[in-house]
Amino acid sequence: MNPPHPAASILDARDQRVFDAVRDLFATQGMQISMDAVAQQAGCSKQTLYSRYGSKQELLRRVMQRHVSRATAGLHSLDQGDLRGSLLRFATDYLEHCNQPHVMQARRLIATDTAQFPQEARALYRDGAGALVLHVAEWLAVRSAQGQLRHDDPHFMAELLLSMIAGVDFEKQRFHTPHRADATERRRWAEFSVDSFLRAFATPETAAALHSNQHRSFS
């Protein structure tokens, strides 16, 4: 494999600084984030941002695209035969990401701003949570075609899976109620939600294979 061109590495580093700036600003400014603030946080000019991304909407779309790509990396990190392992990696990564302090704070601020910025809020959903559901649905559809999951509506399956992984823990956090603040507790919940999903959707052949491997919920 050829090493990346040096210029590409520099461009990636510039993008990362800008994306990190957007991430940090979401946690302090919510939907009221501005290109001026991003430029100041990233250490560049606003003109550079517009020449590179075209608009604030396109910048936020690319930030969300990077987020979805990272969130779903776990689905593709293991061998295709390891259905449970892939889902568990995805569920664990998803919970760990959503429990990062800056993510929790950003969610709170964005939720309070949606009425004031409805168009921007819809775009954030489409490029963030909406795109995540679509990506997971496509992955589940492939696994159904391979005979690991029974055939059903993949979009319903994806939404159900994400709901099971999230549970009501984020609602508990929002109302300052004791929640799964420990990584070990989140891992146990990830296992429970994934195993429950597989009990509902795994084909008999897949369930038998999981049982033979002595996974907890299938033993």
C-alpha atoms as a printed R data frame, in Angstrom:
    type eleno elety resid chain resno       x       y      z
1   ATOM     1    CA   MET     A     1   0.000   0.000  0.000
2   ATOM     2    CA   ASN     A     2   1.388   3.423 -0.964
3   ATOM     3    CA   PRO     A     3   1.782   6.007  1.834
4   ATOM     4    CA   PRO     A     4  -0.584   8.998  1.655
5   ATOM     5    CA   HIS     A     5   0.645  12.035 -0.202
6   ATOM     6    CA   PRO     A     6   2.086  14.646  2.256
7   ATOM     7    CA   ALA     A     7  -0.352  17.273  0.998
8   ATOM     8    CA   ALA     A     8  -3.280  14.954  1.796
9   ATOM     9    CA   SER     A     9  -2.026  14.549  5.363
10  ATOM    10    CA   ILE     A    10  -1.838  18.326  5.742
11  ATOM    11    CA   LEU     A    11  -5.370  18.740  4.406
12  ATOM    12    CA   ASP     A    12  -6.637  16.068  6.774
13  ATOM    13    CA   ALA     A    13  -4.962  17.824  9.707
14  ATOM    14    CA   ARG     A    14  -6.605  21.102  8.744
15  ATOM    15    CA   ASP     A    15  -9.985  19.439  8.531
16  ATOM    16    CA   GLN     A    16  -9.452  17.825 11.915
17  ATOM    17    CA   ARG     A    17  -8.695  21.181 13.554
18  ATOM    18    CA   VAL     A    18 -11.844  22.674 12.083
19  ATOM    19    CA   PHE     A    19 -13.988  19.658 12.989
20  ATOM    20    CA   ASP     A    20 -12.614  19.699 16.545
21  ATOM    21    CA   ALA     A    21 -13.481  23.390 16.755
22  ATOM    22    CA   VAL     A    22 -17.066  22.693 15.668
23  ATOM    23    CA   ARG     A    23 -17.309  19.881 18.219
24  ATOM    24    CA   ASP     A    24 -16.134  22.124 21.052
25  ATOM    25    CA   LEU     A    25 -18.366  25.004 20.014
26  ATOM    26    CA   PHE     A    26 -21.459  22.830 19.851
27  ATOM    27    CA   ALA     A    27 -20.894  22.141 23.556
28  ATOM    28    CA   THR     A    28 -20.784  25.859 24.392
29  ATOM    29    CA   GLN     A    29 -22.935  27.556 21.745
30  ATOM    30    CA   GLY     A    30 -25.308  24.877 20.502
31  ATOM    31    CA   MET     A    31 -27.163  25.787 17.288
32  ATOM    32    CA   GLN     A    32 -25.942  29.387 17.543
33  ATOM    33    CA   ILE     A    33 -22.482  28.372 16.339
34  ATOM    34    CA   SER     A    34 -21.041  30.846 13.804
35  ATOM    35    CA   MET     A    35 -18.310  30.695 11.183
36  ATOM    36    CA   ASP     A    36 -16.539  33.534 12.993
37  ATOM    37    CA   ALA     A    37 -16.390  31.422 16.148
38  ATOM    38    CA   VAL     A    38 -15.222  28.341 14.224
39  ATOM    39    CA   ALA     A    39 -12.460  30.335 12.526
40  ATOM    40    CA   GLN     A    40 -11.262  31.759 15.820
41  ATOM    41    CA   GLN     A    41 -11.368  28.379 17.551
42  ATOM    42    CA   ALA     A    42  -9.598  26.611 14.671
43  ATOM    43    CA   GLY     A    43  -6.971  29.319 14.250
44  ATOM    44    CA   CYS     A    44  -7.812  30.243 10.668
45  ATOM    45    CA   SER     A    45  -9.669  32.948  8.772
46  ATOM    46    CA   LYS     A    46 -13.359  32.889  7.974
47  ATOM    47    CA   GLN     A    47 -12.422  33.311  4.312
48  ATOM    48    CA   THR     A    48 -10.450  30.054  4.539
49  ATOM    49    CA   LEU     A    49 -13.505  28.255  5.925
50  ATOM    50    CA   TYR     A    50 -15.764  29.489  3.127
51  ATOM    51    CA   SER     A    51 -13.219  28.689  0.419
52  ATOM    52    CA   ARG     A    52 -12.760  25.206  1.843
53  ATOM    53    CA   TYR     A    53 -16.345  24.253  2.758
54  ATOM    54    CA   GLY     A    54 -18.518  26.719  0.833
55  ATOM    55    CA   SER     A    55 -21.016  27.388  3.628
56  ATOM    56    CA   LYS     A    56 -21.709  26.724  7.270
57  ATOM    57    CA   GLN     A    57 -24.313  24.175  6.278
58  ATOM    58    CA   GLU     A    58 -21.790  22.211  4.222
59  ATOM    59    CA   LEU     A    59 -19.225  22.376  7.032
60  ATOM    60    CA   LEU     A    60 -21.751  20.995  9.530
61  ATOM    61    CA   ARG     A    61 -22.776  18.310  7.018
62  ATOM    62    CA   ARG     A    62 -19.193  17.154  6.713
63  ATOM    63    CA   VAL     A    63 -18.749  17.178 10.492
64  ATOM    64    CA   MET     A    64 -21.847  14.996 10.859
65  ATOM    65    CA   GLN     A    65 -20.617  12.743  8.050
66  ATOM    66    CA   ARG     A    66 -17.352  12.210  9.934
67  ATOM    67    CA   HIS     A    67 -19.308  11.485 13.101
68  ATOM    68    CA   VAL     A    68 -21.468   8.837 11.409
69  ATOM    69    CA   SER     A    69 -18.416   7.250  9.804
70  ATOM    70    CA   ARG     A    70 -16.709   6.926 13.159
71  ATOM    71    CA   ALA     A    71 -19.871   5.748 14.905
72  ATOM    72    CA   THR     A    72 -20.344   2.888 12.456
73  ATOM    73    CA   ALA     A    73 -16.676   1.872 12.180
74  ATOM    74    CA   GLY     A    74 -17.244  -0.925 14.687
75  ATOM    75    CA   LEU     A    75 -19.715  -2.616 12.347
76  ATOM    76    CA   HIS     A    76 -16.937  -3.137  9.806
77  ATOM    77    CA   SER     A    77 -13.967  -3.710 12.107
78  ATOM    78    CA   LEU     A    78 -14.406  -7.450 12.618
79  ATOM    79    CA   ASP     A    79 -14.800 -10.487 10.401
80  ATOM    80    CA   GLN     A    80 -18.170 -10.573  8.646
81  ATOM    81    CA   GLY     A    81 -18.990 -13.859 10.358
82  ATOM    82    CA   ASP     A    82 -18.808 -12.306 13.814
83  ATOM    83    CA   LEU     A    83 -22.298 -10.819 13.875
84  ATOM    84    CA   ARG     A    84 -22.547 -10.438 17.640
85  ATOM    85    CA   GLY     A    85 -19.020  -9.082 17.946
86  ATOM    86    CA   SER     A    86 -19.648  -6.424 15.312
87  ATOM    87    CA   LEU     A    87 -22.926  -5.331 16.890
88  ATOM    88    CA   LEU     A    88 -21.380  -5.289 20.355
89  ATOM    89    CA   ARG     A    89 -18.446  -3.181 19.169
90  ATOM    90    CA   PHE     A    90 -20.869  -0.740 17.562
91  ATOM    91    CA   ALA     A    91 -23.112  -0.573 20.643
92  ATOM    92    CA   THR     A    92 -20.174  -0.041 23.014
93  ATOM    93    CA   ASP     A    93 -18.609   2.659 20.831
94  ATOM    94    CA   TYR     A    94 -21.975   4.385 20.449
95  ATOM    95    CA   LEU     A    95 -22.590   4.511 24.187
96  ATOM    96    CA   GLU     A    96 -19.058   5.662 24.973
97  ATOM    97    CA   HIS     A    97 -19.300   8.460 22.419
98  ATOM    98    CA   CYS     A    98 -22.708   9.650 23.599
99  ATOM    99    CA   ASN     A    99 -21.491   9.721 27.200
100 ATOM   100    CA   GLN     A   100 -18.574  12.047 26.515
101 ATOM   101    CA   PRO     A   101 -19.155  15.299 28.460
102 ATOM   102    CA   HIS     A   102 -18.941  17.563 25.396
103 ATOM   103    CA   VAL     A   103 -21.452  15.387 23.525
104 ATOM   104    CA   MET     A   104 -23.926  15.398 26.408
105 ATOM   105    CA   GLN     A   105 -23.618  19.182 26.762
106 ATOM   106    CA   ALA     A   106 -24.039  19.704 23.014
107 ATOM   107    CA   ARG     A   107 -27.189  17.570 22.998
108 ATOM   108    CA   ARG     A   108 -28.681  19.673 25.797
109 ATOM   109    CA   LEU     A   109 -27.927  22.974 24.077
110 ATOM   110    CA   ILE     A   110 -29.101  21.826 20.649
111 ATOM   111    CA   ALA     A   111 -32.360  20.542 22.150
112 ATOM   112    CA   THR     A   112 -33.096  23.990 23.590
113 ATOM   113    CA   ASP     A   113 -32.328  25.713 20.260
114 ATOM   114    CA   THR     A   114 -34.380  23.583 17.878
115 ATOM   115    CA   ALA     A   115 -37.498  25.749 18.102
116 ATOM   116    CA   GLN     A   116 -35.463  28.838 17.249
117 ATOM   117    CA   PHE     A   117 -33.540  27.155 14.419
118 ATOM   118    CA   PRO     A   118 -35.948  24.525 12.985
119 ATOM   119    CA   GLN     A   119 -34.372  24.348  9.502
120 ATOM   120    CA   GLU     A   120 -30.867  23.916 10.888
121 ATOM   121    CA   ALA     A   121 -32.148  21.350 13.378
122 ATOM   122    CA   ARG     A   122 -33.730  19.273 10.605
123 ATOM   123    CA   ALA     A   123 -30.469  19.374  8.654
124 ATOM   124    CA   LEU     A   124 -28.504  18.231 11.703
125 ATOM   125    CA   TYR     A   125 -30.893  15.339 12.217
126 ATOM   126    CA   ARG     A   126 -30.778  14.342  8.547
127 ATOM   127    CA   ASP     A   127 -26.971  14.372  8.409
128 ATOM   128    CA   GLY     A   128 -26.476  12.956 11.897
129 ATOM   129    CA   ALA     A   129 -28.994  10.615 13.511
130 ATOM   130    CA   GLY     A   130 -30.925  10.128 10.278
131 ATOM   131    CA   ALA     A   131 -27.807   9.160  8.343
132 ATOM   132    CA   LEU     A   132 -26.778   6.831 11.165
133 ATOM   133    CA   VAL     A   133 -30.099   4.958 10.940
134 ATOM   134    CA   LEU     A   134 -29.703   4.626  7.166
135 ATOM   135    CA   HIS     A   135 -26.156   3.291  7.468
136 ATOM   136    CA   VAL     A   136 -27.108   0.753 10.135
137 ATOM   137    CA   ALA     A   137 -30.155  -0.265  8.076
138 ATOM   138    CA   GLU     A   138 -27.959  -0.926  5.035
139 ATOM   139    CA   TRP     A   139 -25.583  -3.019  7.143
140 ATOM   140    CA   LEU     A   140 -28.448  -5.040  8.602
141 ATOM   141    CA   ALA     A   141 -29.922  -5.570  5.135
142 ATOM   142    CA   VAL     A   142 -26.618  -7.062  3.968
143 ATOM   143    CA   ARG     A   143 -26.546  -9.385  6.973
144 ATOM   144    CA   SER     A   144 -30.115 -10.436  6.220
145 ATOM   145    CA   ALA     A   145 -29.139 -11.187  2.617
146 ATOM   146    CA   GLN     A   146 -26.266 -13.317  3.958
147 ATOM   147    CA   GLY     A   147 -28.726 -15.337  6.023
148 ATOM   148    CA   GLN     A   148 -27.548 -14.186  9.450
149 ATOM   149    CA   LEU     A   149 -30.630 -12.108 10.230
150 ATOM   150    CA   ARG     A   150 -34.189 -12.863  9.255
151 ATOM   151    CA   HIS     A   151 -35.678 -10.683  6.534
152 ATOM   152    CA   ASP     A   152 -37.641  -7.750  7.893
153 ATOM   153    CA   ASP     A   153 -37.805  -4.000  7.370
154 ATOM   154    CA   PRO     A   154 -34.138  -2.970  7.857
155 ATOM   155    CA   HIS     A   155 -35.022   0.621  8.735
156 ATOM   156    CA   PHE     A   156 -37.383  -0.521 11.496
157 ATOM   157    CA   MET     A   157 -34.697  -2.941 12.663
158 ATOM   158    CA   ALA     A   158 -32.064  -0.181 12.737
159 ATOM   159    CA   GLU     A   159 -34.283   2.219 14.660
160 ATOM   160    CA   LEU     A   160 -35.208  -0.507 17.132
161 ATOM   161    CA   LEU     A   161 -31.560  -1.478 17.631
162 ATOM   162    CA   LEU     A   162 -30.481   2.101 18.307
163 ATOM   163    CA   SER     A   163 -33.399   2.587 20.705
164 ATOM   164    CA   MET     A   164 -32.471  -0.573 22.584
165 ATOM   165    CA   ILE     A   165 -28.834   0.505 22.850
166 ATOM   166    CA   ALA     A   166 -29.736   3.964 24.130
167 ATOM   167    CA   GLY     A   167 -32.462   2.785 26.499
168 ATOM   168    CA   VAL     A   168 -33.621   5.640 28.730
169 ATOM   169    CA   ASP     A   169 -30.151   6.430 30.029
170 ATOM   170    CA   PHE     A   170 -29.933   9.762 28.212
171 ATOM   171    CA   GLU     A   171 -33.296  10.764 29.665
172 ATOM   172    CA   LYS     A   172 -31.981   9.909 33.112
173 ATOM   173    CA   GLN     A   173 -28.990  12.154 32.499
174 ATOM   174    CA   ARG     A   174 -31.204  14.983 31.268
175 ATOM   175    CA   PHE     A   175 -33.219  14.883 34.480
176 ATOM   176    CA   HIS     A   176 -30.138  14.427 36.692
177 ATOM   177    CA   THR     A   177 -31.182  10.938 37.753
178 ATOM   178    CA   PRO     A   178 -28.633   8.169 38.516
179 ATOM   179    CA   HIS     A   179 -27.586   6.559 35.237
180 ATOM   180    CA   ARG     A   180 -24.973   4.218 33.771
181 ATOM   181    CA   ALA     A   181 -21.999   6.494 34.398
182 ATOM   182    CA   ASP     A   182 -19.491   3.634 34.489
183 ATOM   183    CA   ALA     A   183 -17.970   2.006 31.389
184 ATOM   184    CA   THR     A   184 -18.510  -1.456 32.884
185 ATOM   185    CA   GLU     A   185 -22.219  -0.776 33.379
186 ATOM   186    CA   ARG     A   186 -22.497   0.522 29.822
187 ATOM   187    CA   ARG     A   187 -20.748  -2.575 28.494
188 ATOM   188    CA   ARG     A   188 -23.223  -4.824 30.334
189 ATOM   189    CA   TRP     A   189 -26.115  -2.847 28.867
190 ATOM   190    CA   ALA     A   190 -24.587  -3.066 25.383
191 ATOM   191    CA   GLU     A   191 -24.375  -6.854 25.725
192 ATOM   192    CA   PHE     A   192 -27.966  -7.088 26.957
193 ATOM   193    CA   SER     A   193 -29.356  -4.903 24.173
194 ATOM   194    CA   VAL     A   194 -27.400  -6.682 21.420
195 ATOM   195    CA   ASP     A   195 -28.325 -10.131 22.696
196 ATOM   196    CA   SER     A   196 -31.978  -9.120 22.981
197 ATOM   197    CA   PHE     A   197 -31.902  -7.813 19.412
198 ATOM   198    CA   LEU     A   198 -30.363 -11.046 18.175
199 ATOM   199    CA   ARG     A   199 -32.957 -13.135 20.000
200 ATOM   200    CA   ALA     A   200 -35.577 -11.262 17.998
201 ATOM   201    CA   PHE     A   201 -33.892 -11.170 14.587
202 ATOM   202    CA   ALA     A   202 -31.150 -13.791 14.307
203 ATOM   203    CA   THR     A   203 -31.968 -16.708 11.999
204 ATOM   204    CA   PRO     A   204 -32.193 -20.152 13.659
205 ATOM   205    CA   GLU     A   205 -28.822 -21.074 12.139
206 ATOM   206    CA   THR     A   206 -27.169 -17.926 13.516
207 ATOM   207    CA   ALA     A   207 -28.774 -18.401 16.925
208 ATOM   208    CA   ALA     A   208 -27.510 -22.000 17.016
209 ATOM   209    CA   ALA     A   209 -23.983 -20.828 16.184
210 ATOM   210    CA   LEU     A   210 -24.114 -18.194 18.933
211 ATOM   211    CA   HIS     A   211 -25.382 -20.819 21.349
212 ATOM   212    CA   SER     A   212 -22.548 -23.171 20.482
213 ATOM   213    CA   ASN     A   213 -20.054 -20.389 21.138
214 ATOM   214    CA   GLN     A   214 -21.570 -20.089 24.623
215 ATOM   215    CA   HIS     A   215 -22.505 -16.448 24.444
216 ATOM   216    CA   ARG     A   216 -24.207 -15.475 27.663
217 ATOM   217    CA   SER     A   217 -27.706 -14.677 26.435
218 ATOM   218    CA   PHE     A   218 -27.900 -17.720 24.136
219 ATOM   219    CA   SER     A   219 -26.651 -20.304 26.644
